[in-house]
Structure formats: structure tokens, C-alpha cells
Amino acid sequence: MDSNAVADYLLSHPQFFEEHAELLSQVRLSSVLGGRTLSLQERQVDVMREKLKAMELRLVELMRIGQENDDITHKFQLWTRDLLRARNDVDLPHTLTAGLQSTFNVPHVTLRLWGVAEEFAHAWFAAPVSDDSRLFAGGMTVPFCGPNNDFEATTWFEDAPAIASVALIPLRADGSEGKAFGLLVLGSSDANRFSADMATDFLDSIGKTASAALASLLD
């Protein structure tokens, strides 16, 4: 009888060890811990202990992720509150970018808008933007995170050091399906701050909130 047949037999006869309880202490198994031998009962306890340890580690990781998410949510609420407190439309872009820098500890933040109302046409955030950058923003379906591949948008930072990584967030008039009217740019000299494998869900939420706030500046 081969081992598979023995395994099948035991599975189909779960009462076997009830009828032969003495085997639980007589059969000896090798342990992965220290090379010692264990009874079936002791080995089962070892297996359960290993599973419990893995579950505890997973619980710790889930708690850490939950705490990080709570922290992000709190910061997002603070940033949104500051946007709502802006005294007038022309204050919004500065409040928005400065808030991202201070609340989320982002080294460099700027933006550009096009199609703004005439009264804002000479503001810093309405500075000329190339057609290529407008097309790039219009074609984005999700925010971009990754290395600075000589993006025009990184030249919009004033007196900033070399930008190694960026997050580019399109601003749209009517949610994710609307026409792009601007680009929000987050930059860092740290190449790992905005990496290509970063999740973009939170950045997308920032983009939608920023779009809703800045839409009042459009023509």
C-alpha cells in the first residue's frame, strides 16, 4: 500500500484514530524546529502554533495599514477644510498647493490651469502651457507616478532642486470623464517618493477634490 492509499484511507475513515488512540502518542514525526521527533498530537500543536503566529503577523500588518489609512483620511479632511475656508477664488490655487505641501509633507507642489476666466488670466496658475502638456493631461485616465522623464510640468516649480520623481494629476471639469482643464504636479528630489508601483486611488481623490474647488476659476 503506497502513501497515497494510506492518506485516502485515513480521510475516508476519520474514526480511525478514535479506534486506535494509542497511535497518536506512538507515531513519531520529524519537526522542522530543531530536528527533534514529535508525536502526532505534538506535531498538530506545532502546526496550529505556526498558523497562529502567521495570523498574528497578518493582524499586526492589517492594524498598521488601518492606522495609516486613518492618518491619511484625517489629513485629507484637514486639507479639504482649508479649501472651504479660502476667502476668494484667487486664493484657492495657493491654498490648495500649500495645503498639500504642509499637510502631506510633499516637498514641491504646483499646478497650471487653462481656460480660466479673464479676471484670472494673468495669475501665476494660468501661465502658458504647451499643447503637448494639455494633450498629455487630457489623455490621462489615472494619475501618473514615477521618475521625472523630463516632463514640462517639472519646469513649473520655482527655485526647486532637481526633481527625481513626480505625481501628475489631471484636473477635470466634470469628474473623471470630463475634459481636462489643468494639471496638478507633486515633485520630490527623492527618486522613491513617487514610484511607478504606487497605488493612485488616493491621488485620484485629491484630483477630484481639487477639480471641484478650482472649477470656479474657469471661464
Buried (B, 14 or more C-beta within 10 A) or exposed (E): EEEEEEEEEEEEEEEEBEEEEEEBEEBEEEEEEEEEEBBBEBBEEBEEEEEEEEEEEEEEEEEEEEEEEEEEEEBBEEBBEBBEEBEEBEEBBBBBBEBBBBBBEBBBBBBBBBBBEEEBEEBEBBEEBEEEBBEBBEEBEEBBBBBBEEBBBBEBBEEBEEBBBBBBBBBBBEEEEEEBBBBBBBBBBEEEBBEEEBEBEBBBBBBBBBBBBBBEBBE
